[in-house]
Amino acid sequence: MSQVTDFRAYETARDQAARLGLSRSTAVRMVADERRAGRSGQHVAGLLRLRAMDSARPTTTPPGAA
């Protein structure tokens, strides 16, 4: 019997890694490790997305905000 592999977690993690400037192979490896542990691996993309959002935040206070 064959097994169906859902590649969405891999694709999403790869895209988020590209936004961060990380290696795509690192993201794929992270998802593969999670899948071997019995989890879906989808949260890897979520973690990478949060890191991308944190790095996109301005580090200075905008004028009038203080």
C-alpha positions as MATLAB code, in Angstrom:
seq = 'MSQVTDFRAYETARDQAARLGLSRSTAVRMVADERRAGRSGQHVAGLLRLRAMDSARPTTTPPGAA';
ca = [
       0.000    0.000    0.000;
       1.320    3.456   -0.802;
       1.567    6.412    1.508;
       0.542    9.969    0.689;
       2.890   12.737    1.798;
       1.541   16.224    2.416;
       4.170   18.687    1.200;
       2.394   21.837    2.410;
       4.431   22.012    5.612;
       7.656   21.756    3.622;
       6.593   24.385    1.092;
       5.360   26.835    3.701;
       8.484   26.465    5.834;
      10.670   26.892    2.753;
       8.860   30.115    1.808;
       9.147   31.527    5.323;
      12.849   30.647    5.458;
      13.369   32.565    2.224;
      11.768   35.646    3.818;
      14.257   35.400    6.680;
      17.231   34.763    4.448;
      17.741   31.284    5.913;
      18.719   28.251    3.927;
      15.750   26.427    2.441;
      17.397   23.113    3.254;
      17.481   24.078    6.939;
      13.728   24.667    6.935;
      13.074   21.393    5.122;
      15.287   19.557    7.599;
      13.410   21.105   10.529;
      10.078   19.936    9.099;
      11.479   16.467    8.372;
      12.688   16.152   11.968;
       9.241   17.082   13.258;
       7.565   14.608   10.906;
       9.870   11.831   12.099;
       8.847   12.706   15.664;
       5.218   12.091   14.698;
       4.074   15.696   14.357;
       2.818   17.455   11.223;
       5.706   19.934   10.995;
       3.349   22.786   10.157;
       4.321   24.703   13.289;
       7.877   25.068   11.904;
       6.499   27.460    9.281;
       4.629   29.290   12.027;
       7.783   29.716   14.088;
       9.698   30.972   11.062;
       6.885   33.378   10.265;
       6.980   34.793   13.790;
      10.748   35.265   13.491;
      10.250   37.075   10.177;
       7.615   39.338   11.701;
       9.875   40.132   14.678;
      12.789   40.990   12.420;
      10.581   43.265   10.296;
       9.603   45.437   13.246;
      11.251   48.834   13.375;
      13.889   49.224   16.045;
      13.328   52.963   16.515;
      10.390   54.791   18.001;
       8.389   56.670   15.373;
       8.093   60.457   15.837;
       5.263   61.427   18.146;
       5.004   57.982   19.744;
       6.968   58.830   22.842;
];
